[in-house]
Amino acid sequence: MNAEVSRANLMKVSELIERLQHLSPDLDVLVEGYETGFDAIHCLKVCTVARNATAEDWDGEFEESPDGVQEALLILGRRGHRRD
């Protein structure tokens, strides 16, 4: 399998705008982090998050939490650590 992402698999700005138009403009936006480089967008996901007050340097500032009080839009990359 070729490790390169073909341009056909990359989300275009027009597609991202179309998807964002269906969401609340007041949502905070979060992205996966850590390590190097960039990935194609895998999906957009709205979920409830809470700030991780004890996050280590390698942890994100927020984590998904059913008890969280903040809704956010997550932009998830194609090879993020949570992909199967």
Sine and cosine of phi, psi and omega as CSV:
sin_phi,cos_phi,sin_psi,cos_psi,sin_omega,cos_omega
0.00,0.00,0.71,-0.70,0.00,-1.00
-0.95,0.31,0.77,-0.64,-0.04,-1.00
-0.97,0.23,-0.28,0.96,-0.02,-1.00
-0.98,0.21,0.56,-0.83,0.07,-1.00
-1.00,0.01,0.81,-0.59,0.04,-1.00
-0.96,0.28,0.46,-0.89,0.01,-1.00
-0.87,0.50,-0.45,0.89,0.00,-1.00
-0.90,0.43,-0.40,0.92,-0.02,-1.00
-1.00,-0.02,-0.06,1.00,-0.02,-1.00
-1.00,0.05,0.67,-0.74,0.04,-1.00
-0.97,0.25,0.72,-0.69,0.04,-1.00
-1.00,0.05,0.39,-0.92,0.03,-1.00
-0.83,0.55,-0.65,0.76,-0.02,-1.00
-0.87,0.49,-0.62,0.78,0.03,-1.00
-0.94,0.35,-0.66,0.75,0.04,-1.00
-0.88,0.47,-0.71,0.71,0.02,-1.00
-0.87,0.49,-0.69,0.72,0.02,-1.00
-0.85,0.52,-0.71,0.70,0.00,-1.00
-0.93,0.38,-0.64,0.77,-0.03,-1.00
-0.92,0.39,-0.50,0.87,-0.03,-1.00
-0.89,0.45,-0.31,0.95,-0.01,-1.00
-1.00,-0.03,0.03,1.00,-0.05,-1.00
-0.93,-0.37,0.33,-0.94,0.05,-1.00
-0.90,0.43,0.74,-0.67,0.03,-1.00
-0.94,0.34,-0.13,0.99,-0.01,-1.00
-1.00,-0.06,-0.05,1.00,0.02,-1.00
-0.92,0.39,0.64,-0.77,0.18,-0.98
-0.96,0.27,0.44,-0.90,-0.01,-1.00
-0.89,-0.46,0.79,-0.61,0.02,-1.00
-0.84,-0.54,0.48,-0.88,0.06,-1.00
-0.77,-0.64,0.38,-0.93,0.09,-1.00
-0.93,0.36,0.49,-0.87,0.01,-1.00
-0.70,-0.71,-0.17,-0.98,0.07,-1.00
1.00,0.06,0.61,-0.80,0.00,-1.00
0.94,0.33,-0.38,-0.92,-0.17,-0.98
-0.88,-0.48,0.23,-0.97,0.13,-0.99
0.98,0.18,-0.13,-0.99,-0.07,-1.00
-0.72,-0.69,0.43,-0.90,0.06,-1.00
-0.79,-0.61,0.36,-0.93,0.15,-0.99
-0.93,0.37,0.43,-0.90,0.03,-1.00
-0.94,0.34,0.77,-0.63,0.05,-1.00
-1.00,0.01,-0.74,0.67,0.01,-1.00
-0.23,-0.97,0.24,-0.97,0.14,-0.99
-0.94,-0.34,0.69,-0.72,-0.07,-1.00
-0.62,-0.78,0.79,-0.62,0.10,-1.00
-1.00,-0.10,0.78,-0.63,0.02,-1.00
-0.48,-0.88,0.14,-0.99,0.04,-1.00
-1.00,-0.05,0.74,-0.67,-0.04,-1.00
-0.79,-0.62,0.31,-0.95,0.10,-1.00
-0.71,-0.71,0.56,-0.83,0.06,-1.00
-0.92,0.38,0.70,-0.71,0.04,-1.00
-1.00,-0.05,1.00,-0.08,-0.10,-1.00
-0.92,0.39,-0.34,0.94,-0.03,-1.00
-0.94,-0.35,0.43,0.91,-0.04,-1.00
-0.88,0.47,0.69,-0.73,0.13,-0.99
-0.99,0.15,0.15,-0.99,0.00,-1.00
-0.83,0.55,-0.53,0.85,-0.06,-1.00
-1.00,0.02,-0.09,1.00,0.02,-1.00
-1.00,-0.02,0.41,-0.91,0.13,-0.99
-0.97,0.24,0.33,-0.94,0.02,-1.00
-0.93,0.36,-0.42,0.91,-0.05,-1.00
-0.82,-0.58,0.36,-0.93,0.12,-0.99
-0.64,-0.76,0.47,-0.88,0.04,-1.00
-0.91,0.41,0.71,-0.70,-0.08,-1.00
-0.47,-0.88,0.85,-0.53,0.05,-1.00
-0.90,0.43,-0.35,0.94,0.01,-1.00
-1.00,-0.08,0.00,1.00,-0.02,-1.00
-0.91,0.40,0.36,-0.93,-0.02,-1.00
-0.93,-0.36,0.02,1.00,-0.09,-1.00
-0.89,-0.46,0.83,-0.56,0.10,-0.99
-1.00,0.01,0.60,-0.80,-0.01,-1.00
-0.56,-0.83,0.42,-0.91,0.12,-0.99
-1.00,-0.07,0.82,-0.57,0.07,-1.00
-0.98,-0.19,0.76,-0.65,0.14,-0.99
-0.97,-0.24,0.94,-0.35,-0.12,-0.99
-0.98,-0.20,0.71,-0.70,0.00,-1.00
-0.99,0.14,0.33,-0.94,-0.07,-1.00
-0.87,0.49,-0.57,0.82,-0.06,-1.00
-0.89,-0.46,0.41,0.91,0.01,-1.00
-0.84,0.55,0.33,-0.95,-0.10,-0.99
-0.90,0.44,-0.21,0.98,0.00,-1.00
-0.99,-0.16,-0.02,1.00,0.05,-1.00
-0.97,0.23,0.58,-0.82,0.04,-1.00
-0.97,0.22,0.00,0.00,0.00,0.00
